[in-house]
Amino acid sequence: MPYRSPRTVSSPVETPTNIRYWVLGGFCVAAAIAYTQRYGINLLVPYIQDEVGLDKDQMGVVMGGFFIGYAATQVPAGWLGDRWGARKALSLYALVWSFATALMGAAWDWASLVAIWTLAGAAQAGLFPCAVIGVRDWMPSTRRAVASGMLSTFMNVGAVCAPLLAGWLLVYYSWREAFVWLSILGIAWASWYFWWFRDSPADHPSVNDAERNLIAGGETASNAPGQKPSTPWLRLATSPRMWLICAQHFLRAAAQVFFGTWFGTFLLESGISQSEVALIASIPPALLITGSLVGGILSDWLLQSTGSRRIARQGLAVVNLLLCASMFAIAAGAQDAYLRVGLISAGCLFMTIGGVNAYAITMDVGGRHVATVFSTMNMCGSIGAAAFPVYVGKVLDATGNWDYILFSIAAIYIAAAACWALLNPNGTLFDEPPKP
């Protein structure tokens, strides 16, 4: 028989599993549920006021209480997430904020409303720090920015769904029962998450070696060699750039929270019929989704095309925040209710296109302390979000004029644009300030 050389048999290449995308999807669903519960109060405000007997000033304090709790526990919640891991910590947070949402249906007076809604805000503070931990440990380094954009998108999906779901619930149930129904979403998610999620890909039985290797292709903060560096708190506290980052987020969050608190009341008192309020109230959050996607793509495209953070991050933010301010200023002078809503909605789109860079700038300048920089910025945003609903309630009780509120929002966005104009986006916060 003729000689035949042996055939080399190649080993099949293992295809990576896709559990990391299920993990990201879980965090995105959590963000949507949290914002549905958080913003669901928007359409329930008039019913709460009528039954409990609250004026706008008191109702503003109730809504502001959520963000006071959110701001106060932002850093501790992130610290506990680092200590316990995202699985235990976030499951607990989701259960607490969901039970607090249900308890709103049992509130009997102003003080109980403030206390319960503040507790809900305190528990929700742990959502994004834990999500950042999960994204860090489950996504390759080259996909973390996209993952962050998806979290922001689904956050706004929840804001869109909130008035629609709350409006539908009010057709069949009281405002008290509506809170209970809203809470079920979070309780169900927390139960699934604790059962299915694992803090490390190495511990999840459905992840194969190929996916583990793919995830580990870029070092994560949790598996990087060497000891984790201590947080340079003094440098952070004395950095003018950190002050500007926190100031712009304080201002933007203060103005944006209007849509999750007083916007439904604004629509009713502007002459929009009750049957249209739920649909119209969902338009600005829907544009926030569009703006998040457009702003992220545009910013990264500008950075790749020009190589300049001043253009891609700073310039895009300044231009769009000024456009946003102009929309609110024009809306304040408009007489037609639907025109005002259209202008305000356009302002939301511009605001998000520019504002999406707030997340990007923390990654650009945060160095090895991105989570700390992000949490500090987010804490300041929470303080702004807590203060503005209270301010709106006081102004309306004193004047009854919504134009003052729209002019105030325009001024806030101008101030936010000024912060961005002064902010140097190059280098990191922990290096010597680079030359422009």
LUMMI-679463 format. One record per residue (C-alpha): residue number from 1; x, y, z. Coordinates in steps of 0.02 Angstrom, whole numbers. Layout:
BEGIN
node i:NUM	x:X	y:Y	z:Z
...
This chain:
BEGIN
node i:1	x:0	y:0	z:0
node i:2	x:64	y:176	z:-37
node i:3	x:126	y:278	z:109
node i:4	x:7	y:410	z:177
node i:5	x:69	y:545	z:293
node i:6	x:-31	y:565	z:453
node i:7	x:-165	y:700	z:448
node i:8	x:-148	y:837	z:576
node i:9	x:-308	y:856	z:674
node i:10	x:-339	y:1031	z:740
node i:11	x:-434	y:1056	z:901
node i:12	x:-598	y:1148	z:880
node i:13	x:-595	y:1328	z:943
node i:14	x:-715	y:1354	z:1086
node i:15	x:-844	y:1490	z:1053
node i:16	x:-865	y:1609	z:1200
node i:17	x:-1030	y:1603	z:1289
node i:18	x:-1129	y:1764	z:1303
node i:19	x:-1173	y:1771	z:1487
node i:20	x:-1089	y:1943	z:1501
node i:21	x:-1228	y:2016	z:1393
node i:22	x:-1360	y:1939	z:1506
node i:23	x:-1271	y:2020	z:1653
node i:24	x:-1273	y:2189	z:1566
node i:25	x:-1455	y:2162	z:1519
node i:26	x:-1496	y:2128	z:1701
node i:27	x:-1419	y:2292	z:1755
node i:28	x:-1510	y:2383	z:1616
node i:29	x:-1677	y:2309	z:1671
node i:30	x:-1638	y:2361	z:1850
node i:31	x:-1606	y:2540	z:1792
node i:32	x:-1771	y:2542	z:1696
node i:33	x:-1867	y:2474	z:1846
node i:34	x:-1786	y:2595	z:1967
node i:35	x:-1830	y:2745	z:1859
node i:36	x:-2006	y:2681	z:1830
node i:37	x:-2030	y:2675	z:2018
node i:38	x:-1939	y:2840	z:2047
node i:39	x:-2034	y:2938	z:1914
node i:40	x:-2200	y:2851	z:1938
node i:41	x:-2241	y:2979	z:2073
node i:42	x:-2248	y:3112	z:1937
node i:43	x:-2428	y:3075	z:1888
node i:44	x:-2481	y:3030	z:2065
node i:45	x:-2437	y:3200	z:2140
node i:46	x:-2609	y:3285	z:2119
node i:47	x:-2699	y:3135	z:2196
node i:48	x:-2578	y:3128	z:2344
node i:49	x:-2600	y:3315	z:2374
node i:50	x:-2789	y:3305	z:2370
node i:51	x:-2806	y:3157	z:2488
node i:52	x:-2668	y:3199	z:2613
node i:53	x:-2700	y:3386	z:2604
node i:54	x:-2531	y:3454	z:2549
node i:55	x:-2485	y:3616	z:2465
node i:56	x:-2353	y:3626	z:2328
node i:57	x:-2218	y:3678	z:2451
node i:58	x:-2248	y:3522	z:2557
node i:59	x:-2259	y:3409	z:2403
node i:60	x:-2094	y:3480	z:2342
node i:61	x:-2013	y:3428	z:2505
node i:62	x:-2082	y:3251	z:2484
node i:63	x:-2008	y:3236	z:2310
node i:64	x:-1846	y:3318	z:2363
node i:65	x:-1831	y:3194	z:2506
node i:66	x:-1798	y:3053	z:2382
node i:67	x:-1642	y:3142	z:2318
node i:68	x:-1584	y:3193	z:2491
node i:69	x:-1580	y:3009	z:2537
node i:70	x:-1500	y:2969	z:2370
node i:71	x:-1361	y:3096	z:2396
node i:72	x:-1329	y:3053	z:2579
node i:73	x:-1299	y:2868	z:2546
node i:74	x:-1214	y:2876	z:2376
node i:75	x:-1036	y:2850	z:2439
node i:76	x:-1081	y:2729	z:2582
node i:77	x:-1186	y:2624	z:2463
node i:78	x:-1040	y:2611	z:2342
node i:79	x:-922	y:2566	z:2484
node i:80	x:-1039	y:2427	z:2542
node i:81	x:-1049	y:2364	z:2363
node i:82	x:-859	y:2349	z:2362
node i:83	x:-861	y:2257	z:2529
node i:84	x:-1006	y:2138	z:2498
node i:85	x:-1000	y:2122	z:2309
node i:86	x:-1132	y:2178	z:2186
node i:87	x:-1239	y:2021	z:2207
node i:88	x:-1278	y:2038	z:2392
node i:89	x:-1277	y:2228	z:2400
node i:90	x:-1386	y:2264	z:2248
node i:91	x:-1511	y:2128	z:2292
node i:92	x:-1532	y:2210	z:2462
node i:93	x:-1545	y:2385	z:2388
node i:94	x:-1677	y:2332	z:2261
node i:95	x:-1783	y:2248	z:2395
node i:96	x:-1774	y:2398	z:2511
node i:97	x:-1817	y:2529	z:2379
node i:98	x:-1959	y:2420	z:2313
node i:99	x:-2034	y:2389	z:2485
node i:100	x:-2019	y:2577	z:2519
node i:101	x:-2114	y:2610	z:2357
node i:102	x:-2252	y:2493	z:2417
node i:103	x:-2254	y:2579	z:2587
node i:104	x:-2295	y:2744	z:2502
node i:105	x:-2469	y:2672	z:2480
node i:106	x:-2486	y:2663	z:2670
node i:107	x:-2424	y:2840	z:2707
node i:108	x:-2545	y:2938	z:2815
node i:109	x:-2475	y:3115	z:2824
node i:110	x:-2340	y:3231	z:2760
node i:111	x:-2204	y:3169	z:2879
node i:112	x:-2232	y:2986	z:2834
node i:113	x:-2225	y:3027	z:2649
node i:114	x:-2059	y:3118	z:2671
node i:115	x:-1983	y:2978	z:2777
node i:116	x:-2036	y:2836	z:2662
node i:117	x:-1987	y:2921	z:2500
node i:118	x:-1819	y:2972	z:2575
node i:119	x:-1789	y:2788	z:2618
node i:120	x:-1828	y:2739	z:2438
node i:121	x:-1700	y:2865	z:2375
node i:122	x:-1569	y:2806	z:2500
node i:123	x:-1586	y:2627	z:2439
node i:124	x:-1582	y:2674	z:2254
node i:125	x:-1415	y:2761	z:2283
node i:126	x:-1329	y:2592	z:2274
node i:127	x:-1392	y:2545	z:2101
node i:128	x:-1263	y:2628	z:1989
node i:129	x:-1109	y:2601	z:2099
node i:130	x:-1151	y:2415	z:2102
node i:131	x:-1186	y:2416	z:1915
node i:132	x:-1016	y:2496	z:1885
node i:133	x:-935	y:2357	z:1987
node i:134	x:-1028	y:2227	z:1884
node i:135	x:-983	y:2307	z:1717
node i:136	x:-801	y:2320	z:1771
node i:137	x:-791	y:2135	z:1814
node i:138	x:-899	y:2064	z:1674
node i:139	x:-858	y:2169	z:1520
node i:140	x:-694	y:2182	z:1423
node i:141	x:-611	y:2351	z:1443
node i:142	x:-650	y:2394	z:1262
node i:143	x:-837	y:2378	z:1292
node i:144	x:-862	y:2469	z:1456
node i:145	x:-907	y:2637	z:1379
node i:146	x:-1041	y:2556	z:1272
node i:147	x:-1107	y:2467	z:1427
node i:148	x:-1116	y:2633	z:1520
node i:149	x:-1214	y:2707	z:1376
node i:150	x:-1337	y:2563	z:1383
node i:151	x:-1365	y:2592	z:1569
node i:152	x:-1403	y:2775	z:1534
node i:153	x:-1520	y:2728	z:1393
node i:154	x:-1622	y:2606	z:1497
node i:155	x:-1628	y:2730	z:1640
node i:156	x:-1722	y:2844	z:1520
node i:157	x:-1828	y:2698	z:1458
node i:158	x:-1891	y:2686	z:1636
node i:159	x:-1925	y:2872	z:1640
node i:160	x:-2028	y:2853	z:1480
node i:161	x:-2125	y:2705	z:1547
node i:162	x:-2160	y:2784	z:1716
node i:163	x:-2299	y:2907	z:1667
node i:164	x:-2375	y:2783	z:1545
node i:165	x:-2381	y:2643	z:1674
node i:166	x:-2437	y:2758	z:1816
node i:167	x:-2572	y:2833	z:1705
node i:168	x:-2635	y:2660	z:1659
node i:169	x:-2636	y:2604	z:1841
node i:170	x:-2738	y:2758	z:1891
node i:171	x:-2876	y:2703	z:1773
node i:172	x:-2905	y:2548	z:1879
node i:173	x:-2829	y:2583	z:2048
node i:174	x:-2804	y:2720	z:2177
node i:175	x:-2637	y:2809	z:2194
node i:176	x:-2602	y:2701	z:2347
node i:177	x:-2629	y:2540	z:2252
node i:178	x:-2527	y:2607	z:2106
node i:179	x:-2373	y:2620	z:2219
node i:180	x:-2396	y:2438	z:2272
node i:181	x:-2406	y:2378	z:2092
node i:182	x:-2251	y:2478	z:2046
node i:183	x:-2154	y:2395	z:2188
node i:184	x:-2184	y:2218	z:2122
node i:185	x:-2065	y:2246	z:1976
node i:186	x:-1917	y:2279	z:2089
node i:187	x:-1954	y:2137	z:2209
node i:188	x:-1964	y:2013	z:2065
node i:189	x:-1801	y:2077	z:1989
node i:190	x:-1706	y:2069	z:2155
node i:191	x:-1760	y:1888	z:2180
node i:192	x:-1703	y:1838	z:2007
node i:193	x:-1539	y:1934	z:2019
node i:194	x:-1486	y:1857	z:2185
node i:195	x:-1526	y:1681	z:2121
node i:196	x:-1440	y:1698	z:1951
node i:197	x:-1300	y:1827	z:1962
node i:198	x:-1122	y:1794	z:2019
node i:199	x:-994	y:1927	z:2064
node i:200	x:-857	y:1846	z:1960
node i:201	x:-870	y:1761	z:1789
node i:202	x:-763	y:1622	z:1861
node i:203	x:-904	y:1578	z:1981
node i:204	x:-1046	y:1572	z:1855
node i:205	x:-1082	y:1393	z:1797
node i:206	x:-1141	y:1449	z:1624
node i:207	x:-981	y:1542	z:1577
node i:208	x:-853	y:1443	z:1478
node i:209	x:-664	y:1467	z:1475
node i:210	x:-671	y:1561	z:1310
node i:211	x:-785	y:1695	z:1382
node i:212	x:-681	y:1708	z:1540
node i:213	x:-526	y:1736	z:1435
node i:214	x:-616	y:1864	z:1327
node i:215	x:-673	y:1962	z:1480
node i:216	x:-499	y:1955	z:1555
node i:217	x:-423	y:2021	z:1394
node i:218	x:-418	y:2192	z:1476
node i:219	x:-370	y:2202	z:1659
node i:220	x:-511	y:2242	z:1776
node i:221	x:-495	y:2340	z:1935
node i:222	x:-531	y:2183	z:2033
node i:223	x:-398	y:2072	z:1955
node i:224	x:-261	y:2197	z:1918
node i:225	x:-96	y:2145	z:1995
node i:226	x:-34	y:2229	z:2151
node i:227	x:-121	y:2316	z:2292
node i:228	x:-262	y:2436	z:2252
node i:229	x:-205	y:2616	z:2275
node i:230	x:-282	y:2714	z:2417
node i:231	x:-401	y:2852	z:2367
node i:232	x:-316	y:3024	z:2363
node i:233	x:-460	y:3113	z:2451
node i:234	x:-362	y:3274	z:2481
node i:235	x:-314	y:3290	z:2298
node i:236	x:-494	y:3255	z:2249
node i:237	x:-565	y:3382	z:2370
node i:238	x:-445	y:3520	z:2318
node i:239	x:-453	y:3495	z:2129
node i:240	x:-536	y:3641	z:2038
node i:241	x:-576	y:3524	z:1894
node i:242	x:-667	y:3407	z:2013
node i:243	x:-767	y:3556	z:2077
node i:244	x:-817	y:3600	z:1899
node i:245	x:-865	y:3420	z:1860
node i:246	x:-972	y:3414	z:2017
node i:247	x:-1047	y:3587	z:1985
node i:248	x:-1104	y:3547	z:1808
node i:249	x:-1184	y:3385	z:1868
node i:250	x:-1268	y:3473	z:2015
node i:251	x:-1345	y:3599	z:1893
node i:252	x:-1397	y:3476	z:1757
node i:253	x:-1474	y:3353	z:1880
node i:254	x:-1569	y:3494	z:1965
node i:255	x:-1649	y:3548	z:1802
node i:256	x:-1679	y:3372	z:1735
node i:257	x:-1771	y:3314	z:1891
node i:258	x:-1912	y:3434	z:1843
node i:259	x:-1974	y:3299	z:1723
node i:260	x:-1985	y:3168	z:1858
node i:261	x:-2069	y:3277	z:1987
node i:262	x:-2170	y:3431	z:1934
node i:263	x:-2190	y:3406	z:1747
node i:264	x:-2358	y:3318	z:1759
node i:265	x:-2428	y:3458	z:1866
node i:266	x:-2355	y:3586	z:1746
node i:267	x:-2446	y:3504	z:1600
node i:268	x:-2612	y:3501	z:1691
node i:269	x:-2600	y:3682	z:1745
node i:270	x:-2545	y:3733	z:1569
node i:271	x:-2712	y:3674	z:1498
node i:272	x:-2664	y:3499	z:1439
node i:273	x:-2809	y:3378	z:1466
node i:274	x:-2794	y:3238	z:1592
node i:275	x:-2811	y:3108	z:1454
node i:276	x:-2659	y:3179	z:1363
node i:277	x:-2545	y:3210	z:1512
node i:278	x:-2478	y:3032	z:1527
node i:279	x:-2429	y:3025	z:1343
node i:280	x:-2356	y:3200	z:1334
node i:281	x:-2259	y:3176	z:1497
node i:282	x:-2167	y:3030	z:1415
node i:283	x:-2102	y:3136	z:1268
node i:284	x:-1954	y:3222	z:1355
node i:285	x:-1887	y:3058	z:1429
node i:286	x:-1904	y:2978	z:1257
node i:287	x:-1795	y:3115	z:1185
node i:288	x:-1671	y:3084	z:1326
node i:289	x:-1650	y:2908	z:1254
node i:290	x:-1618	y:2978	z:1081
node i:291	x:-1500	y:3109	z:1150
node i:292	x:-1400	y:2980	z:1248
node i:293	x:-1371	y:2875	z:1093
node i:294	x:-1337	y:3023	z:977
node i:295	x:-1226	y:3113	z:1102
node i:296	x:-1120	y:2959	z:1139
node i:297	x:-1095	y:2917	z:955
node i:298	x:-1060	y:3097	z:907
node i:299	x:-938	y:3127	z:1049
node i:300	x:-836	y:2970	z:1012
node i:301	x:-839	y:3009	z:825
node i:302	x:-774	y:3185	z:857
node i:303	x:-639	y:3117	z:970
node i:304	x:-582	y:2991	z:840
node i:305	x:-590	y:3120	z:700
node i:306	x:-504	y:3264	z:787
node i:307	x:-408	y:3184	z:929
node i:308	x:-465	y:3330	z:1036
node i:309	x:-559	y:3311	z:1199
node i:310	x:-590	y:3497	z:1197
node i:311	x:-696	y:3477	z:1041
node i:312	x:-772	y:3307	z:1076
node i:313	x:-809	y:3325	z:1261
node i:314	x:-801	y:3508	z:1310
node i:315	x:-858	y:3591	z:1148
node i:316	x:-1004	y:3472	z:1120
node i:317	x:-1064	y:3499	z:1299
node i:318	x:-1053	y:3689	z:1293
node i:319	x:-1143	y:3709	z:1127
node i:320	x:-1286	y:3592	z:1167
node i:321	x:-1315	y:3656	z:1344
node i:322	x:-1329	y:3833	z:1275
node i:323	x:-1452	y:3773	z:1143
node i:324	x:-1550	y:3688	z:1281
node i:325	x:-1555	y:3848	z:1384
node i:326	x:-1620	y:3946	z:1235
node i:327	x:-1764	y:3823	z:1210
node i:328	x:-1822	y:3842	z:1390
node i:329	x:-1807	y:4032	z:1383
node i:330	x:-1913	y:4041	z:1225
node i:331	x:-2039	y:3918	z:1300
node i:332	x:-2061	y:4034	z:1450
node i:333	x:-2123	y:4170	z:1335
node i:334	x:-2235	y:4059	z:1227
node i:335	x:-2424	y:4062	z:1254
node i:336	x:-2479	y:3901	z:1170
node i:337	x:-2463	y:3751	z:1288
node i:338	x:-2417	y:3629	z:1150
node i:339	x:-2284	y:3747	z:1081
node i:340	x:-2209	y:3761	z:1255
node i:341	x:-2202	y:3572	z:1270
node i:342	x:-2120	y:3558	z:1099
node i:343	x:-1986	y:3686	z:1143
node i:344	x:-1954	y:3604	z:1311
node i:345	x:-1939	y:3434	z:1227
node i:346	x:-1813	y:3503	z:1103
node i:347	x:-1716	y:3573	z:1250
node i:348	x:-1712	y:3399	z:1327
node i:349	x:-1637	y:3328	z:1168
node i:350	x:-1498	y:3459	z:1163
node i:351	x:-1465	y:3440	z:1349
node i:352	x:-1438	y:3252	z:1334
node i:353	x:-1327	y:3264	z:1180
node i:354	x:-1210	y:3377	z:1278
node i:355	x:-1240	y:3303	z:1449
node i:356	x:-1191	y:3125	z:1404
node i:357	x:-1010	y:3184	z:1414
node i:358	x:-1025	y:3200	z:1602
node i:359	x:-1006	y:3011	z:1613
node i:360	x:-867	y:3009	z:1483
node i:361	x:-767	y:3145	z:1571
node i:362	x:-758	y:3043	z:1732
node i:363	x:-682	y:2900	z:1632
node i:364	x:-565	y:3019	z:1540
node i:365	x:-495	y:3108	z:1693
node i:366	x:-530	y:2984	z:1834
node i:367	x:-373	y:2881	z:1807
node i:368	x:-368	y:2732	z:1926
node i:369	x:-505	y:2809	z:2033
node i:370	x:-648	y:2816	z:1909
node i:371	x:-777	y:2743	z:2028
node i:372	x:-734	y:2870	z:2163
node i:373	x:-741	y:3016	z:2041
node i:374	x:-907	y:2954	z:1971
node i:375	x:-985	y:2929	z:2143
node i:376	x:-930	y:3101	z:2201
node i:377	x:-1001	y:3182	z:2045
node i:378	x:-1163	y:3083	z:2060
node i:379	x:-1181	y:3131	z:2243
node i:380	x:-1173	y:3315	z:2195
node i:381	x:-1302	y:3286	z:2059
node i:382	x:-1415	y:3206	z:2189
node i:383	x:-1403	y:3360	z:2299
node i:384	x:-1457	y:3468	z:2153
node i:385	x:-1600	y:3349	z:2114
node i:386	x:-1655	y:3358	z:2296
node i:387	x:-1652	y:3547	z:2303
node i:388	x:-1743	y:3593	z:2143
node i:389	x:-1915	y:3514	z:2177
node i:390	x:-1918	y:3608	z:2343
node i:391	x:-1872	y:3770	z:2254
node i:392	x:-2011	y:3742	z:2125
node i:393	x:-2140	y:3714	z:2261
node i:394	x:-2091	y:3874	z:2353
node i:395	x:-2091	y:3980	z:2195
node i:396	x:-2260	y:3914	z:2139
node i:397	x:-2338	y:3941	z:2311
node i:398	x:-2272	y:4120	z:2310
node i:399	x:-2311	y:4167	z:2129
node i:400	x:-2413	y:4031	z:2044
node i:401	x:-2315	y:4071	z:1885
node i:402	x:-2232	y:3928	z:1790
node i:403	x:-2134	y:4051	z:1682
node i:404	x:-2018	y:4084	z:1829
node i:405	x:-1979	y:3899	z:1834
node i:406	x:-1939	y:3889	z:1648
node i:407	x:-1827	y:4044	z:1658
node i:408	x:-1741	y:3966	z:1809
node i:409	x:-1705	y:3807	z:1712
node i:410	x:-1635	y:3910	z:1568
node i:411	x:-1518	y:4000	z:1690
node i:412	x:-1464	y:3834	z:1765
node i:413	x:-1412	y:3766	z:1596
node i:414	x:-1316	y:3925	z:1555
node i:415	x:-1221	y:3903	z:1718
node i:416	x:-1187	y:3720	z:1676
node i:417	x:-1118	y:3773	z:1505
node i:418	x:-1003	y:3897	z:1594
node i:419	x:-935	y:3756	z:1704
node i:420	x:-895	y:3654	z:1549
node i:421	x:-813	y:3804	z:1465
node i:422	x:-693	y:3820	z:1613
node i:423	x:-657	y:3634	z:1627
node i:424	x:-494	y:3566	z:1558
node i:425	x:-536	y:3391	z:1490
node i:426	x:-355	y:3336	z:1464
node i:427	x:-249	y:3227	z:1579
node i:428	x:-312	y:3155	z:1742
node i:429	x:-367	y:3237	z:1904
node i:430	x:-222	y:3155	z:1995
node i:431	x:-81	y:3214	z:1882
node i:432	x:-6	y:3385	z:1867
node i:433	x:-129	y:3491	z:1766
node i:434	x:-77	y:3472	z:1583
node i:435	x:-58	y:3620	z:1470
node i:436	x:-209	y:3653	z:1358
